Amino acid sequence: MKNNINISQLSKIDTTTSEFVELRKNNKIYVDKTAFIYKLCCDNSHKCLARPQGFGKTLLISTLEELFKHGVKPYDGHDSYFKGLAIESLWKDESTYHVFRLDFRNFRRGAFDYIDIFNEELSLAIKTFGNEIGYKYNEQDNTKRNLLNLIEFSKRKSIVILIDNYDLPLLFNEEDSFNYAKYSNELKDIVSVLKYCCGALKFAFLAGTTIYRYSSIAESGNHLQDLFKNKSYPRP
């Protein structure tokens, strides 16, 4: 028996957003890989994923943000955006978490030319997130110290850190060895905080185009599980 499908009623693939909630809210096509996301999160280890541009890293991070912020239950008077997806029946954690989502792609112009601008943008991101959880940013401390203090200030295992395009400052300065070294040191500081606070964080995830173990900052975060060759997850 033939199925009569009205093509005009089918959702279109949305190429204008990589935000999970927007896709689900507007009933756009979403390929359900949440069973892999459940596997990604269930052991609480900190991870890094390298994929080429356009392979869904930002969509993955936005999905992780929604999952840890709100779980899979209805909230604010509407159904969960995970309703009908595989993870809805898999996810048993009823807690919600503070999510610090950082995307270097959103830093203002000049942030990868001048390290001072980069640090200003990073400080602003930490300060903004700190305000959400009641942490008062100390202007006398550097960004590394404030990030460390923020994590230690929070209730244990209450924070999730998601960093998108973690390697963008390095890729931007590949031809400038002086600047490359400065940005590499800054990123090492961030990753070393994640390592030091590993037991205090609920989850941490970095995404970029550079295979993490080959990056100049890998030595500062050898606790991160590099998923590039992990056969449990889809590869391009």
Short mmCIF file of the C-alpha atoms (twelve columns), coordinates in Angstrom:
data_MODEL
# 
_entry.id   MODEL 
# 
loop_
_atom_site.group_PDB 
_atom_site.id 
_atom_site.type_symbol 
_atom_site.label_atom_id 
_atom_site.label_alt_id 
_atom_site.label_comp_id 
_atom_site.label_asym_id 
_atom_site.label_seq_id 
_atom_site.Cartn_x 
_atom_site.Cartn_y 
_atom_site.Cartn_z 
_atom_site.pdbx_PDB_model_num 
ATOM 1   C CA . MET A 1   0.000  0.000  0.000  1 
ATOM 2   C CA . LYS A 2   1.402  3.379  -0.988 1 
ATOM 3   C CA . ASN A 3   1.840  6.155  1.549  1 
ATOM 4   C CA . ASN A 4   0.502  9.410  0.220  1 
ATOM 5   C CA . ILE A 5   2.932  12.086 1.411  1 
ATOM 6   C CA . ASN A 6   2.233  15.748 0.855  1 
ATOM 7   C CA . ILE A 7   5.713  17.140 0.195  1 
ATOM 8   C CA . SER A 8   4.558  20.681 0.987  1 
ATOM 9   C CA . GLN A 9   3.821  19.594 4.570  1 
ATOM 10  C CA . LEU A 10  7.313  18.276 5.239  1 
ATOM 11  C CA . SER A 11  9.683  20.398 7.303  1 
ATOM 12  C CA . LYS A 12  12.590 21.893 5.432  1 
ATOM 13  C CA . ILE A 13  16.209 21.513 6.419  1 
ATOM 14  C CA . ASP A 14  17.148 24.703 8.249  1 
ATOM 15  C CA . THR A 15  20.576 25.978 7.249  1 
ATOM 16  C CA . THR A 16  20.242 29.293 9.100  1 
ATOM 17  C CA . THR A 17  20.705 28.044 12.664 1 
ATOM 18  C CA . SER A 18  22.735 25.475 14.577 1 
ATOM 19  C CA . GLU A 19  20.700 25.915 17.748 1 
ATOM 20  C CA . PHE A 20  18.928 22.781 18.974 1 
ATOM 21  C CA . VAL A 21  16.039 24.575 20.686 1 
ATOM 22  C CA . GLU A 22  15.302 26.735 17.634 1 
ATOM 23  C CA . LEU A 23  15.193 23.690 15.366 1 
ATOM 24  C CA . ARG A 24  12.856 21.804 17.692 1 
ATOM 25  C CA . LYS A 25  10.685 24.802 18.536 1 
ATOM 26  C CA . ASN A 26  10.086 25.539 14.854 1 
ATOM 27  C CA . ASN A 27  9.540  21.871 13.926 1 
ATOM 28  C CA . LYS A 28  12.542 21.758 11.608 1 
ATOM 29  C CA . ILE A 29  14.242 18.546 10.527 1 
ATOM 30  C CA . TYR A 30  16.503 17.189 13.269 1 
ATOM 31  C CA . VAL A 31  18.400 13.922 12.826 1 
ATOM 32  C CA . ASP A 32  18.126 12.130 16.159 1 
ATOM 33  C CA . LYS A 33  21.601 11.217 17.402 1 
ATOM 34  C CA . THR A 34  20.716 11.745 21.041 1 
ATOM 35  C CA . ALA A 35  21.489 8.115  21.883 1 
ATOM 36  C CA . PHE A 36  25.123 8.995  21.122 1 
ATOM 37  C CA . ILE A 37  24.774 12.151 23.216 1 
ATOM 38  C CA . TYR A 38  23.559 10.066 26.135 1 
ATOM 39  C CA . LYS A 39  26.615 7.824  25.781 1 
ATOM 40  C CA . LEU A 40  28.780 10.932 25.590 1 
ATOM 41  C CA . CYS A 41  27.478 12.282 28.894 1 
ATOM 42  C CA . CYS A 42  26.712 9.267  31.034 1 
ATOM 43  C CA . ASP A 43  30.246 8.610  32.321 1 
ATOM 44  C CA . ASN A 44  30.819 12.285 33.285 1 
ATOM 45  C CA . SER A 45  34.366 12.266 31.874 1 
ATOM 46  C CA . HIS A 46  35.602 15.425 30.160 1 
ATOM 47  C CA . LYS A 47  35.876 15.212 26.383 1 
ATOM 48  C CA . CYS A 48  37.128 16.924 23.242 1 
ATOM 49  C CA . LEU A 49  35.821 16.435 19.711 1 
ATOM 50  C CA . ALA A 50  37.452 17.468 16.431 1 
ATOM 51  C CA . ARG A 51  35.369 17.687 13.269 1 
ATOM 52  C CA . PRO A 52  35.611 19.832 10.106 1 
ATOM 53  C CA . GLN A 53  33.522 22.984 9.797  1 
ATOM 54  C CA . GLY A 54  29.897 22.267 8.999  1 
ATOM 55  C CA . PHE A 55  29.780 18.864 10.707 1 
ATOM 56  C CA . GLY A 56  27.432 19.821 13.546 1 
ATOM 57  C CA . LYS A 57  29.741 20.718 16.436 1 
ATOM 58  C CA . THR A 58  27.783 23.830 17.389 1 
ATOM 59  C CA . LEU A 59  24.483 21.958 17.142 1 
ATOM 60  C CA . LEU A 60  25.926 19.279 19.420 1 
ATOM 61  C CA . ILE A 61  27.050 21.862 21.969 1 
ATOM 62  C CA . SER A 62  23.675 23.626 21.913 1 
ATOM 63  C CA . THR A 63  22.000 20.230 22.454 1 
ATOM 64  C CA . LEU A 64  24.264 19.541 25.426 1 
ATOM 65  C CA . GLU A 65  23.440 22.986 26.800 1 
ATOM 66  C CA . GLU A 66  19.698 22.319 26.663 1 
ATOM 67  C CA . LEU A 67  20.093 18.831 28.133 1 
ATOM 68  C CA . PHE A 68  22.075 19.932 31.184 1 
ATOM 69  C CA . LYS A 69  20.088 23.131 31.731 1 
ATOM 70  C CA . HIS A 70  16.618 21.607 31.584 1 
ATOM 71  C CA . GLY A 71  16.840 17.813 31.311 1 
ATOM 72  C CA . VAL A 72  14.215 15.872 29.400 1 
ATOM 73  C CA . LYS A 73  11.099 16.816 31.397 1 
ATOM 74  C CA . PRO A 74  8.585  19.533 30.404 1 
ATOM 75  C CA . TYR A 75  9.370  22.992 31.796 1 
ATOM 76  C CA . ASP A 76  8.063  26.568 31.638 1 
ATOM 77  C CA . GLY A 77  4.671  25.362 30.444 1 
ATOM 78  C CA . HIS A 78  5.844  23.536 27.334 1 
ATOM 79  C CA . ASP A 79  6.995  20.037 26.412 1 
ATOM 80  C CA . SER A 80  10.650 19.159 26.643 1 
ATOM 81  C CA . TYR A 81  12.468 19.777 23.378 1 
ATOM 82  C CA . PHE A 82  13.695 16.194 23.701 1 
ATOM 83  C CA . LYS A 83  10.167 14.828 23.515 1 
ATOM 84  C CA . GLY A 84  10.082 11.866 21.117 1 
ATOM 85  C CA . LEU A 85  13.873 11.621 20.828 1 
ATOM 86  C CA . ALA A 86  15.893 8.605  21.943 1 
ATOM 87  C CA . ILE A 87  17.404 10.325 24.963 1 
ATOM 88  C CA . GLU A 88  13.973 11.051 26.461 1 
ATOM 89  C CA . SER A 89  13.747 7.480  27.758 1 
ATOM 90  C CA . LEU A 90  17.481 7.078  28.432 1 
ATOM 91  C CA . TRP A 91  18.219 10.159 30.544 1 
ATOM 92  C CA . LYS A 92  17.473 9.508  34.236 1 
ATOM 93  C CA . ASP A 93  19.204 12.536 35.774 1 
ATOM 94  C CA . GLU A 94  16.511 14.849 37.148 1 
ATOM 95  C CA . SER A 95  18.978 17.518 38.276 1 
ATOM 96  C CA . THR A 96  19.655 20.661 36.269 1 
ATOM 97  C CA . TYR A 97  22.978 22.477 35.995 1 
ATOM 98  C CA . HIS A 98  24.536 25.868 35.387 1 
ATOM 99  C CA . VAL A 99  25.988 25.814 31.864 1 
ATOM 100 C CA . PHE A 100 28.912 28.048 30.934 1 
ATOM 101 C CA . ARG A 101 28.861 28.017 27.135 1 
ATOM 102 C CA . LEU A 102 31.789 29.746 25.488 1 
ATOM 103 C CA . ASP A 103 32.224 30.182 21.734 1 
ATOM 104 C CA . PHE A 104 35.391 31.989 20.655 1 
ATOM 105 C CA . ARG A 105 33.725 32.661 17.307 1 
ATOM 106 C CA . ASN A 106 31.496 35.179 19.091 1 
ATOM 107 C CA . PHE A 107 34.390 37.235 20.465 1 
ATOM 108 C CA . ARG A 108 34.531 40.744 19.063 1 
ATOM 109 C CA . ARG A 109 36.725 41.783 16.171 1 
ATOM 110 C CA . GLY A 110 40.403 42.022 17.089 1 
ATOM 111 C CA . ALA A 111 40.236 39.370 19.803 1 
ATOM 112 C CA . PHE A 112 42.632 37.139 17.855 1 
ATOM 113 C CA . ASP A 113 44.943 39.973 16.862 1 
ATOM 114 C CA . TYR A 114 45.429 41.449 20.313 1 
ATOM 115 C CA . ILE A 115 45.693 39.295 23.405 1 
ATOM 116 C CA . ASP A 116 44.330 42.120 25.604 1 
ATOM 117 C CA . ILE A 117 41.060 42.167 23.662 1 
ATOM 118 C CA . PHE A 118 40.858 38.382 23.897 1 
ATOM 119 C CA . ASN A 119 41.270 38.564 27.670 1 
ATOM 120 C CA . GLU A 120 38.681 41.326 27.915 1 
ATOM 121 C CA . GLU A 121 36.165 39.161 26.042 1 
ATOM 122 C CA . LEU A 122 37.007 36.123 28.150 1 
ATOM 123 C CA . SER A 123 36.719 38.153 31.360 1 
ATOM 124 C CA . LEU A 124 33.328 39.493 30.253 1 
ATOM 125 C CA . ALA A 125 32.081 35.956 29.537 1 
ATOM 126 C CA . ILE A 126 33.236 34.712 32.953 1 
ATOM 127 C CA . LYS A 127 31.778 37.795 34.674 1 
ATOM 128 C CA . THR A 128 28.407 37.359 32.928 1 
ATOM 129 C CA . PHE A 129 28.200 33.689 33.861 1 
ATOM 130 C CA . GLY A 130 29.364 34.475 37.390 1 
ATOM 131 C CA . ASN A 131 26.467 36.915 37.790 1 
ATOM 132 C CA . GLU A 132 24.065 34.099 36.923 1 
ATOM 133 C CA . ILE A 133 25.269 31.945 39.808 1 
ATOM 134 C CA . GLY A 134 26.009 34.690 42.323 1 
ATOM 135 C CA . TYR A 135 29.784 34.839 41.933 1 
ATOM 136 C CA . LYS A 136 31.316 38.314 42.170 1 
ATOM 137 C CA . TYR A 137 34.102 38.748 39.628 1 
ATOM 138 C CA . ASN A 138 37.337 40.028 41.189 1 
ATOM 139 C CA . GLU A 139 38.838 42.697 38.930 1 
ATOM 140 C CA . GLN A 140 42.190 42.339 40.700 1 
ATOM 141 C CA . ASP A 141 42.566 38.690 39.615 1 
ATOM 142 C CA . ASN A 142 43.323 37.435 36.121 1 
ATOM 143 C CA . THR A 143 40.866 35.402 34.065 1 
ATOM 144 C CA . LYS A 144 42.409 32.072 35.052 1 
ATOM 145 C CA . ARG A 145 42.067 32.850 38.768 1 
ATOM 146 C CA . ASN A 146 38.486 34.085 38.344 1 
ATOM 147 C CA . LEU A 147 37.492 30.960 36.416 1 
ATOM 148 C CA . LEU A 148 39.064 28.811 39.121 1 
ATOM 149 C CA . ASN A 149 37.370 30.768 41.906 1 
ATOM 150 C CA . LEU A 150 34.029 30.665 40.107 1 
ATOM 151 C CA . ILE A 151 34.114 26.877 39.875 1 
ATOM 152 C CA . GLU A 152 35.213 26.507 43.486 1 
ATOM 153 C CA . PHE A 153 32.484 28.977 44.550 1 
ATOM 154 C CA . SER A 154 29.735 26.878 42.985 1 
ATOM 155 C CA . LYS A 155 28.124 23.842 44.528 1 
ATOM 156 C CA . ARG A 156 30.142 20.741 43.669 1 
ATOM 157 C CA . LYS A 157 29.158 19.127 40.347 1 
ATOM 158 C CA . SER A 158 26.725 21.948 39.547 1 
ATOM 159 C CA . ILE A 159 28.578 23.465 36.566 1 
ATOM 160 C CA . VAL A 160 28.945 22.277 32.969 1 
ATOM 161 C CA . ILE A 161 31.513 23.975 30.722 1 
ATOM 162 C CA . LEU A 162 31.117 23.835 26.938 1 
ATOM 163 C CA . ILE A 163 33.729 25.482 24.696 1 
ATOM 164 C CA . ASP A 164 33.072 25.750 20.970 1 
ATOM 165 C CA . ASN A 165 35.816 26.562 18.442 1 
ATOM 166 C CA . TYR A 166 38.420 26.140 21.181 1 
ATOM 167 C CA . ASP A 167 41.254 26.229 18.634 1 
ATOM 168 C CA . LEU A 168 40.131 29.317 16.696 1 
ATOM 169 C CA . PRO A 169 42.719 31.686 18.258 1 
ATOM 170 C CA . LEU A 170 45.477 29.261 17.255 1 
ATOM 171 C CA . LEU A 171 44.202 28.713 13.722 1 
ATOM 172 C CA . PHE A 172 43.961 32.475 13.241 1 
ATOM 173 C CA . ASN A 173 47.609 32.905 14.238 1 
ATOM 174 C CA . GLU A 174 49.197 29.915 12.506 1 
ATOM 175 C CA . GLU A 175 51.476 32.204 10.475 1 
ATOM 176 C CA . ASP A 176 52.428 34.405 13.423 1 
ATOM 177 C CA . SER A 177 54.611 32.432 15.815 1 
ATOM 178 C CA . PHE A 178 54.785 35.251 18.392 1 
ATOM 179 C CA . ASN A 179 51.021 35.672 18.661 1 
ATOM 180 C CA . TYR A 180 50.478 31.923 18.387 1 
ATOM 181 C CA . ALA A 181 52.606 31.362 21.486 1 
ATOM 182 C CA . LYS A 182 50.696 34.012 23.463 1 
ATOM 183 C CA . TYR A 183 47.285 32.559 22.619 1 
ATOM 184 C CA . SER A 184 48.534 29.037 23.209 1 
ATOM 185 C CA . ASN A 185 49.580 30.035 26.727 1 
ATOM 186 C CA . GLU A 186 46.188 31.617 27.412 1 
ATOM 187 C CA . LEU A 187 44.362 28.495 26.249 1 
ATOM 188 C CA . LYS A 188 46.677 26.305 28.298 1 
ATOM 189 C CA . ASP A 189 45.663 28.299 31.356 1 
ATOM 190 C CA . ILE A 190 41.972 27.673 30.664 1 
ATOM 191 C CA . VAL A 191 42.484 23.962 30.106 1 
ATOM 192 C CA . SER A 192 44.689 23.637 33.185 1 
ATOM 193 C CA . VAL A 193 41.835 25.083 35.276 1 
ATOM 194 C CA . LEU A 194 39.473 22.473 33.839 1 
ATOM 195 C CA . LYS A 195 41.981 19.785 34.751 1 
ATOM 196 C CA . TYR A 196 42.518 21.122 38.265 1 
ATOM 197 C CA . CYS A 197 38.752 21.399 38.842 1 
ATOM 198 C CA . CYS A 198 37.906 18.144 37.077 1 
ATOM 199 C CA . GLY A 199 36.251 16.630 40.138 1 
ATOM 200 C CA . ALA A 200 34.228 19.774 40.850 1 
ATOM 201 C CA . LEU A 201 32.637 20.031 37.396 1 
ATOM 202 C CA . LYS A 202 29.686 17.966 36.264 1 
ATOM 203 C CA . PHE A 203 30.921 17.841 32.669 1 
ATOM 204 C CA . ALA A 204 33.283 19.652 30.306 1 
ATOM 205 C CA . PHE A 205 33.377 19.476 26.525 1 
ATOM 206 C CA . LEU A 206 35.594 21.161 23.943 1 
ATOM 207 C CA . ALA A 207 34.922 21.208 20.200 1 
ATOM 208 C CA . GLY A 208 37.076 22.443 17.350 1 
ATOM 209 C CA . THR A 209 38.581 21.476 14.015 1 
ATOM 210 C CA . THR A 210 42.019 20.549 15.401 1 
ATOM 211 C CA . ILE A 211 42.545 17.037 16.752 1 
ATOM 212 C CA . TYR A 212 43.121 17.814 20.411 1 
ATOM 213 C CA . ARG A 213 46.082 15.527 21.064 1 
ATOM 214 C CA . TYR A 214 47.956 17.262 18.233 1 
ATOM 215 C CA . SER A 215 47.249 20.782 19.489 1 
ATOM 216 C CA . SER A 216 49.777 22.882 21.388 1 
ATOM 217 C CA . ILE A 217 47.568 22.959 24.491 1 
ATOM 218 C CA . ALA A 218 47.071 19.213 24.913 1 
ATOM 219 C CA . GLU A 219 49.798 18.904 27.538 1 
ATOM 220 C CA . SER A 220 47.762 21.092 29.893 1 
ATOM 221 C CA . GLY A 221 44.663 18.932 29.648 1 
ATOM 222 C CA . ASN A 222 45.666 15.302 29.345 1 
ATOM 223 C CA . HIS A 223 42.562 14.435 31.363 1 
ATOM 224 C CA . LEU A 224 40.376 15.208 28.335 1 
ATOM 225 C CA . GLN A 225 39.187 12.201 26.394 1 
ATOM 226 C CA . ASP A 226 39.888 12.785 22.685 1 
ATOM 227 C CA . LEU A 227 36.960 11.367 20.709 1 
ATOM 228 C CA . PHE A 228 38.482 11.712 17.254 1 
ATOM 229 C CA . LYS A 229 39.298 8.018  16.843 1 
ATOM 230 C CA . ASN A 230 36.665 6.690  19.224 1 
ATOM 231 C CA . LYS A 231 34.649 4.190  17.184 1 
ATOM 232 C CA . SER A 232 31.646 4.582  19.488 1 
ATOM 233 C CA . TYR A 233 30.794 7.897  17.869 1 
ATOM 234 C CA . PRO A 234 30.004 8.730  14.219 1 
ATOM 235 C CA . ARG A 235 32.848 10.146 12.162 1 
ATOM 236 C CA . PRO A 236 32.742 12.211 8.963  1 
# 
